[in-house]
Amino acid sequence: MVQNKSTFKAFRVEAVDGNYHGAVKELEFDLLNNDEVLIKVHYSSLNYKDALSASGNKGVTRNYPHTPGIDAVGTIEKSNSDSFDIGEKVIVTSYDLGMNTDGGFAEYIQVPAEWVVRLPDNMTMKEAMIFGTAGLTAGMSVLRLTELIKPEDGKIVVSGATGGVGALSVSILSKLGYSVVAITGKTTEREYLMNLGAKEVLMRNEIENFDKKPLLKTLFAGAIDTVGGTILENIIKSTNSMGVVTCCGNVASPKIDLTVFPFILRGVTLIGIDSQNYPMKYRKIVWNKLAQEWKPEQLDDTCTEIKLEDVQPKIELMLDGKLKGRTVLAMVK
């Protein structure tokens, strides 16, 4: 049914005396522009960018008050686009959603139609948000990696393995038959990672303390790195000849200190992953794979479901590095 309310609920972040805090507020609807759609949000999810936005990081969000949430799934309520009809189930992830455009931590979002993907068959709305931008990023990484590296080529290492991208990467690669080594800084999460499909667990301090030589003993056929910094450096230096490393994050550091030797003596390939502006053609490919052959059997094991009112404490846990897996916001009961 098309909305006929005058206001809707949203988790609104405001700046007061240089401090940022979020709370649930009532907002008014804006007029719908040409080629825009209004979506009734059924689920959203919590990502690291959302936590940064909610804490006043101007590299993510410039102006406040603001509604975070770079992921949303729901139904088209109004459409000023020929591409979508009222009632269609759709996904919106990344682009500018939740950054400088009000995002998915709300009962409704208003976005350009070109940001919208139809929900694939064989995928529920909740599953779409268990994946979210993290799943899209993991899927993009898996797509690029598996084009060049096969299960028989050797072990694949995944860094930041208890995070959203890392946990989903471990699950997908395991389902595809790869032998996965999971890197984590959390000694208590070994069993969790093994249950996701990891064959081995490597502690973060172990790989951070590898030798400082420009090349190291080869350990991995490929990698999905989600953290950057020293861990990415040592993964690259430990990758087999003609191996492939994908890179999608910088939570440890945006800098790496390397020689060219892994690339010119071993032929290692480093592939950057950009989920924010990933072309729509490839988004559809990844979403359809996530809905079918890539969908982990234990997908719900990577997820905690919360309500809109529970967002603030989860943001604080994420910023402290104490949140594991995916956190999904249920907007519609």
Contacts in CASP RR format, 6 or more apart in sequence:
PFRMAT RR
TARGET T0000
AUTHOR 0000-0000-0000
METHOD contacts of the structure
MODEL  1
MVQNKSTFKAFRVEAVDGNYHGAVKELEFDLLNNDEVLIKVHYSSLNYKD
ALSASGNKGVTRNYPHTPGIDAVGTIEKSNSDSFDIGEKVIVTSYDLGMN
TDGGFAEYIQVPAEWVVRLPDNMTMKEAMIFGTAGLTAGMSVLRLTELIK
PEDGKIVVSGATGGVGALSVSILSKLGYSVVAITGKTTEREYLMNLGAKE
VLMRNEIENFDKKPLLKTLFAGAIDTVGGTILENIIKSTNSMGVVTCCGN
VASPKIDLTVFPFILRGVTLIGIDSQNYPMKYRKIVWNKLAQEWKPEQLD
DTCTEIKLEDVQPKIELMLDGKLKGRTVLAMVK
2 77 0 8 1.000
2 78 0 8 1.000
2 86 0 8 1.000
3 29 0 8 1.000
3 38 0 8 1.000
3 40 0 8 1.000
3 77 0 8 1.000
3 78 0 8 1.000
3 108 0 8 1.000
5 29 0 8 1.000
6 28 0 8 1.000
6 29 0 8 1.000
7 26 0 8 1.000
7 27 0 8 1.000
7 28 0 8 1.000
7 29 0 8 1.000
8 26 0 8 1.000
8 27 0 8 1.000
8 29 0 8 1.000
8 106 0 8 1.000
8 107 0 8 1.000
8 108 0 8 1.000
9 24 0 8 1.000
9 25 0 8 1.000
9 26 0 8 1.000
9 27 0 8 1.000
9 106 0 8 1.000
9 107 0 8 1.000
9 308 0 8 1.000
10 24 0 8 1.000
10 25 0 8 1.000
10 27 0 8 1.000
10 67 0 8 1.000
10 102 0 8 1.000
10 105 0 8 1.000
10 106 0 8 1.000
10 107 0 8 1.000
11 22 0 8 1.000
11 23 0 8 1.000
11 24 0 8 1.000
11 25 0 8 1.000
11 67 0 8 1.000
11 68 0 8 1.000
11 105 0 8 1.000
11 106 0 8 1.000
11 308 0 8 1.000
11 311 0 8 1.000
11 312 0 8 1.000
12 22 0 8 1.000
12 23 0 8 1.000
12 24 0 8 1.000
12 25 0 8 1.000
12 27 0 8 1.000
12 65 0 8 1.000
12 66 0 8 1.000
12 67 0 8 1.000
13 20 0 8 1.000
13 21 0 8 1.000
13 22 0 8 1.000
13 53 0 8 1.000
13 54 0 8 1.000
13 56 0 8 1.000
13 61 0 8 1.000
13 64 0 8 1.000
13 65 0 8 1.000
13 66 0 8 1.000
13 67 0 8 1.000
13 68 0 8 1.000
14 20 0 8 1.000
14 21 0 8 1.000
14 22 0 8 1.000
14 23 0 8 1.000
14 64 0 8 1.000
14 65 0 8 1.000
15 56 0 8 1.000
15 64 0 8 1.000
15 65 0 8 1.000
20 54 0 8 1.000
20 55 0 8 1.000
20 56 0 8 1.000
20 64 0 8 1.000
21 312 0 8 1.000
22 54 0 8 1.000
22 311 0 8 1.000
22 312 0 8 1.000
23 312 0 8 1.000
24 308 0 8 1.000
24 309 0 8 1.000
27 67 0 8 1.000
27 106 0 8 1.000
29 38 0 8 1.000
29 108 0 8 1.000
29 110 0 8 1.000
30 110 0 8 1.000
32 38 0 8 1.000
32 78 0 8 1.000
32 80 0 8 1.000
32 110 0 8 1.000
33 80 0 8 1.000
34 80 0 8 1.000
35 80 0 8 1.000
35 81 0 8 1.000
35 112 0 8 1.000
35 113 0 8 1.000
35 114 0 8 1.000
36 80 0 8 1.000
36 81 0 8 1.000
36 110 0 8 1.000
36 111 0 8 1.000
36 112 0 8 1.000
36 113 0 8 1.000
37 76 0 8 1.000
37 78 0 8 1.000
37 79 0 8 1.000
37 80 0 8 1.000
37 81 0 8 1.000
37 84 0 8 1.000
37 90 0 8 1.000
37 110 0 8 1.000
37 111 0 8 1.000
37 113 0 8 1.000
37 116 0 8 1.000
38 76 0 8 1.000
38 77 0 8 1.000
38 78 0 8 1.000
38 79 0 8 1.000
38 108 0 8 1.000
38 109 0 8 1.000
38 110 0 8 1.000
39 72 0 8 1.000
39 74 0 8 1.000
39 75 0 8 1.000
39 76 0 8 1.000
39 77 0 8 1.000
39 90 0 8 1.000
39 92 0 8 1.000
39 108 0 8 1.000
39 109 0 8 1.000
39 110 0 8 1.000
39 111 0 8 1.000
39 116 0 8 1.000
40 74 0 8 1.000
40 75 0 8 1.000
40 77 0 8 1.000
40 107 0 8 1.000
40 108 0 8 1.000
40 332 0 8 1.000
41 72 0 8 1.000
41 73 0 8 1.000
41 74 0 8 1.000
41 104 0 8 1.000
41 106 0 8 1.000
41 107 0 8 1.000
41 108 0 8 1.000
41 109 0 8 1.000
41 331 0 8 1.000
41 332 0 8 1.000
42 73 0 8 1.000
42 74 0 8 1.000
42 75 0 8 1.000
42 125 0 8 1.000
42 330 0 8 1.000
42 331 0 8 1.000
42 332 0 8 1.000
43 72 0 8 1.000
43 73 0 8 1.000
43 74 0 8 1.000
43 125 0 8 1.000
43 126 0 8 1.000
43 128 0 8 1.000
43 129 0 8 1.000
43 328 0 8 1.000
43 329 0 8 1.000
43 330 0 8 1.000
43 331 0 8 1.000
43 332 0 8 1.000
44 69 0 8 1.000
44 71 0 8 1.000
44 72 0 8 1.000
44 73 0 8 1.000
44 103 0 8 1.000
44 104 0 8 1.000
44 105 0 8 1.000
44 129 0 8 1.000
44 328 0 8 1.000
44 329 0 8 1.000
44 331 0 8 1.000
45 69 0 8 1.000
45 71 0 8 1.000
45 129 0 8 1.000
45 130 0 8 1.000
45 132 0 8 1.000
45 133 0 8 1.000
45 134 0 8 1.000
45 326 0 8 1.000
45 327 0 8 1.000
45 328 0 8 1.000
45 329 0 8 1.000
46 69 0 8 1.000
46 311 0 8 1.000
46 314 0 8 1.000
46 315 0 8 1.000
46 318 0 8 1.000
46 323 0 8 1.000
46 326 0 8 1.000
46 327 0 8 1.000
46 328 0 8 1.000
46 329 0 8 1.000
47 69 0 8 1.000
47 70 0 8 1.000
47 71 0 8 1.000
47 132 0 8 1.000
47 133 0 8 1.000
47 134 0 8 1.000
48 251 0 8 1.000
48 318 0 8 1.000
49 60 0 8 1.000
49 68 0 8 1.000
49 70 0 8 1.000
49 98 0 8 1.000
49 99 0 8 1.000
49 133 0 8 1.000
50 68 0 8 1.000
50 69 0 8 1.000
50 70 0 8 1.000
50 98 0 8 1.000
50 105 0 8 1.000
50 315 0 8 1.000
51 315 0 8 1.000
51 318 0 8 1.000
51 319 0 8 1.000
52 59 0 8 1.000
52 60 0 8 1.000
52 61 0 8 1.000
53 60 0 8 1.000
53 61 0 8 1.000
53 66 0 8 1.000
53 68 0 8 1.000
53 69 0 8 1.000
53 98 0 8 1.000
53 99 0 8 1.000
54 68 0 8 1.000
54 311 0 8 1.000
54 312 0 8 1.000
54 315 0 8 1.000
55 315 0 8 1.000
55 319 0 8 1.000
56 64 0 8 1.000
60 99 0 8 1.000
61 68 0 8 1.000
61 98 0 8 1.000
61 99 0 8 1.000
61 100 0 8 1.000
62 100 0 8 1.000
63 100 0 8 1.000
66 98 0 8 1.000
66 100 0 8 1.000
66 102 0 8 1.000
67 98 0 8 1.000
67 102 0 8 1.000
67 103 0 8 1.000
67 104 0 8 1.000
67 105 0 8 1.000
67 106 0 8 1.000
68 98 0 8 1.000
68 103 0 8 1.000
68 104 0 8 1.000
68 105 0 8 1.000
69 97 0 8 1.000
69 98 0 8 1.000
69 103 0 8 1.000
69 104 0 8 1.000
69 105 0 8 1.000
70 93 0 8 1.000
70 94 0 8 1.000
70 97 0 8 1.000
70 98 0 8 1.000
70 99 0 8 1.000
70 103 0 8 1.000
70 104 0 8 1.000
70 133 0 8 1.000
71 92 0 8 1.000
71 93 0 8 1.000
71 97 0 8 1.000
71 104 0 8 1.000
71 129 0 8 1.000
71 132 0 8 1.000
71 133 0 8 1.000
72 91 0 8 1.000
72 92 0 8 1.000
72 93 0 8 1.000
72 97 0 8 1.000
72 103 0 8 1.000
72 104 0 8 1.000
72 109 0 8 1.000
72 129 0 8 1.000
73 89 0 8 1.000
73 90 0 8 1.000
73 91 0 8 1.000
73 92 0 8 1.000
73 119 0 8 1.000
73 125 0 8 1.000
73 128 0 8 1.000
73 129 0 8 1.000
74 89 0 8 1.000
74 90 0 8 1.000
74 91 0 8 1.000
74 119 0 8 1.000
74 125 0 8 1.000
75 87 0 8 1.000
75 88 0 8 1.000
75 89 0 8 1.000
75 90 0 8 1.000
76 84 0 8 1.000
76 85 0 8 1.000
76 86 0 8 1.000
76 87 0 8 1.000
76 88 0 8 1.000
76 90 0 8 1.000
77 86 0 8 1.000
77 87 0 8 1.000
77 108 0 8 1.000
78 86 0 8 1.000
79 85 0 8 1.000
79 86 0 8 1.000
79 113 0 8 1.000
80 113 0 8 1.000
81 113 0 8 1.000
83 113 0 8 1.000
83 116 0 8 1.000
84 90 0 8 1.000
84 113 0 8 1.000
84 116 0 8 1.000
88 118 0 8 1.000
89 118 0 8 1.000
89 119 0 8 1.000
89 125 0 8 1.000
90 116 0 8 1.000
90 117 0 8 1.000
90 118 0 8 1.000
90 119 0 8 1.000
91 116 0 8 1.000
91 117 0 8 1.000
91 118 0 8 1.000
91 119 0 8 1.000
91 128 0 8 1.000
91 132 0 8 1.000
91 287 0 8 1.000
92 109 0 8 1.000
92 111 0 8 1.000
92 115 0 8 1.000
92 116 0 8 1.000
92 117 0 8 1.000
93 117 0 8 1.000
93 132 0 8 1.000
93 133 0 8 1.000
93 136 0 8 1.000
93 275 0 8 1.000
94 133 0 8 1.000
94 136 0 8 1.000
94 275 0 8 1.000
94 276 0 8 1.000
94 277 0 8 1.000
94 278 0 8 1.000
95 101 0 8 1.000
95 111 0 8 1.000
95 112 0 8 1.000
95 115 0 8 1.000
95 276 0 8 1.000
95 277 0 8 1.000
97 103 0 8 1.000
97 104 0 8 1.000
97 109 0 8 1.000
97 111 0 8 1.000
97 115 0 8 1.000
98 104 0 8 1.000
101 111 0 8 1.000
102 109 0 8 1.000
102 110 0 8 1.000
103 109 0 8 1.000
104 329 0 8 1.000
105 308 0 8 1.000
105 311 0 8 1.000
105 329 0 8 1.000
106 331 0 8 1.000
107 331 0 8 1.000
114 280 0 8 1.000
117 280 0 8 1.000
117 283 0 8 1.000
117 284 0 8 1.000
117 287 0 8 1.000
119 125 0 8 1.000
119 128 0 8 1.000
120 287 0 8 1.000
120 288 0 8 1.000
120 290 0 8 1.000
120 291 0 8 1.000
120 292 0 8 1.000
121 291 0 8 1.000
122 291 0 8 1.000
122 292 0 8 1.000
122 295 0 8 1.000
123 287 0 8 1.000
123 290 0 8 1.000
123 291 0 8 1.000
123 295 0 8 1.000
126 303 0 8 1.000
126 305 0 8 1.000
126 328 0 8 1.000
126 330 0 8 1.000
127 291 0 8 1.000
127 295 0 8 1.000
127 299 0 8 1.000
129 326 0 8 1.000
129 328 0 8 1.000
129 329 0 8 1.000
130 299 0 8 1.000
130 300 0 8 1.000
130 302 0 8 1.000
130 303 0 8 1.000
130 326 0 8 1.000
130 328 0 8 1.000
131 138 0 8 1.000
131 168 0 8 1.000
131 290 0 8 1.000
132 326 0 8 1.000
133 275 0 8 1.000
134 163 0 8 1.000
134 164 0 8 1.000
134 165 0 8 1.000
134 166 0 8 1.000
134 168 0 8 1.000
134 326 0 8 1.000
135 164 0 8 1.000
135 165 0 8 1.000
135 168 0 8 1.000
135 290 0 8 1.000
136 275 0 8 1.000
136 278 0 8 1.000
136 283 0 8 1.000
136 286 0 8 1.000
136 287 0 8 1.000
136 290 0 8 1.000
137 165 0 8 1.000
137 248 0 8 1.000
137 273 0 8 1.000
137 275 0 8 1.000
138 164 0 8 1.000
138 165 0 8 1.000
138 166 0 8 1.000
138 168 0 8 1.000
138 169 0 8 1.000
138 172 0 8 1.000
138 224 0 8 1.000
139 168 0 8 1.000
139 169 0 8 1.000
139 172 0 8 1.000
139 286 0 8 1.000
139 289 0 8 1.000
139 290 0 8 1.000
139 294 0 8 1.000
140 248 0 8 1.000
140 273 0 8 1.000
140 275 0 8 1.000
140 278 0 8 1.000
140 282 0 8 1.000
140 286 0 8 1.000
141 165 0 8 1.000
141 169 0 8 1.000
141 224 0 8 1.000
141 246 0 8 1.000
141 248 0 8 1.000
141 273 0 8 1.000
142 169 0 8 1.000
142 172 0 8 1.000
142 173 0 8 1.000
142 176 0 8 1.000
142 224 0 8 1.000
142 294 0 8 1.000
143 282 0 8 1.000
143 285 0 8 1.000
143 286 0 8 1.000
143 289 0 8 1.000
144 244 0 8 1.000
144 246 0 8 1.000
144 271 0 8 1.000
144 273 0 8 1.000
145 156 0 8 1.000
145 222 0 8 1.000
145 224 0 8 1.000
145 244 0 8 1.000
145 246 0 8 1.000
145 271 0 8 1.000
146 176 0 8 1.000
148 243 0 8 1.000
148 244 0 8 1.000
148 269 0 8 1.000
149 156 0 8 1.000
149 221 0 8 1.000
149 222 0 8 1.000
149 243 0 8 1.000
149 244 0 8 1.000
151 176 0 8 1.000
151 177 0 8 1.000
151 178 0 8 1.000
151 179 0 8 1.000
153 221 0 8 1.000
153 222 0 8 1.000
153 240 0 8 1.000
153 243 0 8 1.000
154 178 0 8 1.000
154 179 0 8 1.000
154 220 0 8 1.000
154 221 0 8 1.000
154 222 0 8 1.000
154 240 0 8 1.000
155 178 0 8 1.000
155 179 0 8 1.000
155 180 0 8 1.000
155 181 0 8 1.000
155 199 0 8 1.000
155 200 0 8 1.000
155 219 0 8 1.000
155 220 0 8 1.000
155 221 0 8 1.000
155 222 0 8 1.000
156 173 0 8 1.000
156 178 0 8 1.000
156 179 0 8 1.000
156 180 0 8 1.000
156 181 0 8 1.000
156 220 0 8 1.000
156 221 0 8 1.000
156 222 0 8 1.000
156 223 0 8 1.000
156 224 0 8 1.000
157 180 0 8 1.000
157 181 0 8 1.000
157 182 0 8 1.000
157 183 0 8 1.000
157 202 0 8 1.000
157 219 0 8 1.000
157 220 0 8 1.000
157 222 0 8 1.000
157 223 0 8 1.000
157 224 0 8 1.000
157 235 0 8 1.000
158 166 0 8 1.000
158 169 0 8 1.000
158 170 0 8 1.000
158 173 0 8 1.000
158 180 0 8 1.000
158 181 0 8 1.000
158 182 0 8 1.000
158 183 0 8 1.000
158 198 0 8 1.000
158 223 0 8 1.000
158 224 0 8 1.000
158 225 0 8 1.000
158 226 0 8 1.000
159 166 0 8 1.000
159 183 0 8 1.000
159 204 0 8 1.000
159 207 0 8 1.000
159 223 0 8 1.000
159 224 0 8 1.000
159 225 0 8 1.000
159 226 0 8 1.000
159 227 0 8 1.000
159 228 0 8 1.000
159 231 0 8 1.000
159 232 0 8 1.000
159 235 0 8 1.000
160 166 0 8 1.000
160 182 0 8 1.000
160 183 0 8 1.000
160 184 0 8 1.000
160 185 0 8 1.000
160 204 0 8 1.000
160 226 0 8 1.000
160 227 0 8 1.000
161 167 0 8 1.000
161 169 0 8 1.000
161 170 0 8 1.000
161 182 0 8 1.000
161 183 0 8 1.000
161 184 0 8 1.000
161 193 0 8 1.000
161 196 0 8 1.000
161 198 0 8 1.000
161 201 0 8 1.000
162 184 0 8 1.000
162 185 0 8 1.000
162 186 0 8 1.000
162 189 0 8 1.000
162 192 0 8 1.000
162 193 0 8 1.000
162 324 0 8 1.000
162 325 0 8 1.000
163 226 0 8 1.000
163 323 0 8 1.000
163 324 0 8 1.000
163 325 0 8 1.000
164 302 0 8 1.000
164 325 0 8 1.000
164 326 0 8 1.000
165 224 0 8 1.000
165 226 0 8 1.000
165 248 0 8 1.000
165 249 0 8 1.000
166 182 0 8 1.000
166 224 0 8 1.000
166 226 0 8 1.000
167 193 0 8 1.000
167 196 0 8 1.000
167 302 0 8 1.000
167 324 0 8 1.000
167 325 0 8 1.000
167 326 0 8 1.000
168 296 0 8 1.000
168 302 0 8 1.000
168 326 0 8 1.000
169 224 0 8 1.000
169 226 0 8 1.000
170 180 0 8 1.000
170 182 0 8 1.000
170 193 0 8 1.000
170 196 0 8 1.000
170 197 0 8 1.000
170 198 0 8 1.000
171 196 0 8 1.000
171 197 0 8 1.000
171 296 0 8 1.000
171 298 0 8 1.000
171 299 0 8 1.000
171 302 0 8 1.000
172 294 0 8 1.000
172 296 0 8 1.000
173 180 0 8 1.000
173 224 0 8 1.000
174 180 0 8 1.000
174 196 0 8 1.000
174 197 0 8 1.000
174 198 0 8 1.000
174 296 0 8 1.000
175 293 0 8 1.000
175 294 0 8 1.000
175 295 0 8 1.000
175 296 0 8 1.000
175 297 0 8 1.000
176 294 0 8 1.000
179 199 0 8 1.000
180 197 0 8 1.000
180 198 0 8 1.000
180 199 0 8 1.000
180 200 0 8 1.000
181 198 0 8 1.000
181 199 0 8 1.000
181 200 0 8 1.000
181 201 0 8 1.000
181 202 0 8 1.000
181 219 0 8 1.000
181 220 0 8 1.000
182 193 0 8 1.000
182 196 0 8 1.000
182 198 0 8 1.000
182 200 0 8 1.000
182 201 0 8 1.000
182 202 0 8 1.000
183 201 0 8 1.000
183 202 0 8 1.000
183 203 0 8 1.000
183 204 0 8 1.000
183 207 0 8 1.000
183 231 0 8 1.000
184 190 0 8 1.000
184 193 0 8 1.000
184 201 0 8 1.000
184 202 0 8 1.000
184 203 0 8 1.000
184 204 0 8 1.000
185 203 0 8 1.000
185 204 0 8 1.000
185 205 0 8 1.000
186 324 0 8 1.000
187 203 0 8 1.000
189 324 0 8 1.000
190 201 0 8 1.000
192 324 0 8 1.000
193 201 0 8 1.000
194 201 0 8 1.000
195 298 0 8 1.000
195 301 0 8 1.000
196 296 0 8 1.000
196 298 0 8 1.000
196 301 0 8 1.000
196 302 0 8 1.000
204 231 0 8 1.000
207 231 0 8 1.000
207 234 0 8 1.000
207 235 0 8 1.000
208 230 0 8 1.000
208 231 0 8 1.000
208 234 0 8 1.000
210 216 0 8 1.000
210 234 0 8 1.000
210 237 0 8 1.000
210 238 0 8 1.000
213 237 0 8 1.000
214 237 0 8 1.000
214 258 0 8 1.000
214 259 0 8 1.000
214 261 0 8 1.000
214 262 0 8 1.000
215 237 0 8 1.000
215 261 0 8 1.000
215 262 0 8 1.000
215 265 0 8 1.000
215 266 0 8 1.000
216 234 0 8 1.000
216 237 0 8 1.000
216 238 0 8 1.000
217 238 0 8 1.000
218 238 0 8 1.000
218 239 0 8 1.000
218 240 0 8 1.000
218 241 0 8 1.000
218 266 0 8 1.000
219 238 0 8 1.000
219 239 0 8 1.000
219 240 0 8 1.000
220 235 0 8 1.000
220 238 0 8 1.000
220 239 0 8 1.000
220 240 0 8 1.000
220 243 0 8 1.000
221 239 0 8 1.000
221 240 0 8 1.000
221 243 0 8 1.000
221 244 0 8 1.000
222 239 0 8 1.000
222 240 0 8 1.000
222 243 0 8 1.000
222 244 0 8 1.000
222 245 0 8 1.000
223 235 0 8 1.000
223 236 0 8 1.000
223 239 0 8 1.000
223 244 0 8 1.000
223 245 0 8 1.000
223 246 0 8 1.000
224 245 0 8 1.000
224 246 0 8 1.000
224 248 0 8 1.000
225 231 0 8 1.000
225 232 0 8 1.000
225 235 0 8 1.000
225 245 0 8 1.000
225 246 0 8 1.000
225 247 0 8 1.000
225 248 0 8 1.000
225 249 0 8 1.000
226 248 0 8 1.000
226 249 0 8 1.000
226 251 0 8 1.000
227 249 0 8 1.000
227 250 0 8 1.000
227 251 0 8 1.000
227 252 0 8 1.000
228 247 0 8 1.000
228 249 0 8 1.000
228 250 0 8 1.000
228 251 0 8 1.000
228 252 0 8 1.000
228 253 0 8 1.000
228 254 0 8 1.000
228 256 0 8 1.000
229 250 0 8 1.000
229 252 0 8 1.000
229 253 0 8 1.000
229 254 0 8 1.000
229 255 0 8 1.000
229 256 0 8 1.000
230 252 0 8 1.000
230 253 0 8 1.000
231 252 0 8 1.000
232 245 0 8 1.000
232 247 0 8 1.000
232 252 0 8 1.000
232 256 0 8 1.000
233 256 0 8 1.000
233 257 0 8 1.000
233 258 0 8 1.000
235 245 0 8 1.000
236 245 0 8 1.000
236 256 0 8 1.000
236 258 0 8 1.000
236 262 0 8 1.000
236 268 0 8 1.000
236 270 0 8 1.000
237 258 0 8 1.000
237 262 0 8 1.000
239 245 0 8 1.000
239 262 0 8 1.000
239 266 0 8 1.000
239 268 0 8 1.000
240 266 0 8 1.000
241 266 0 8 1.000
241 267 0 8 1.000
241 268 0 8 1.000
242 266 0 8 1.000
242 267 0 8 1.000
242 268 0 8 1.000
242 269 0 8 1.000
243 266 0 8 1.000
243 267 0 8 1.000
243 268 0 8 1.000
243 269 0 8 1.000
244 268 0 8 1.000
244 269 0 8 1.000
244 271 0 8 1.000
245 268 0 8 1.000
245 269 0 8 1.000
245 270 0 8 1.000
245 271 0 8 1.000
246 270 0 8 1.000
246 271 0 8 1.000
246 272 0 8 1.000
246 273 0 8 1.000
247 270 0 8 1.000
247 271 0 8 1.000
247 272 0 8 1.000
247 273 0 8 1.000
248 272 0 8 1.000
248 273 0 8 1.000
248 275 0 8 1.000
262 268 0 8 1.000
263 269 0 8 1.000
263 270 0 8 1.000
278 286 0 8 1.000
296 302 0 8 1.000
302 325 0 8 1.000
302 326 0 8 1.000
303 325 0 8 1.000
303 326 0 8 1.000
303 327 0 8 1.000
303 328 0 8 1.000
304 325 0 8 1.000
304 326 0 8 1.000
304 327 0 8 1.000
304 328 0 8 1.000
305 327 0 8 1.000
305 328 0 8 1.000
305 329 0 8 1.000
305 330 0 8 1.000
306 314 0 8 1.000
306 327 0 8 1.000
306 328 0 8 1.000
306 329 0 8 1.000
306 330 0 8 1.000
307 329 0 8 1.000
307 330 0 8 1.000
308 329 0 8 1.000
308 331 0 8 1.000
311 329 0 8 1.000
314 323 0 8 1.000
314 327 0 8 1.000
317 323 0 8 1.000
318 327 0 8 1.000
END
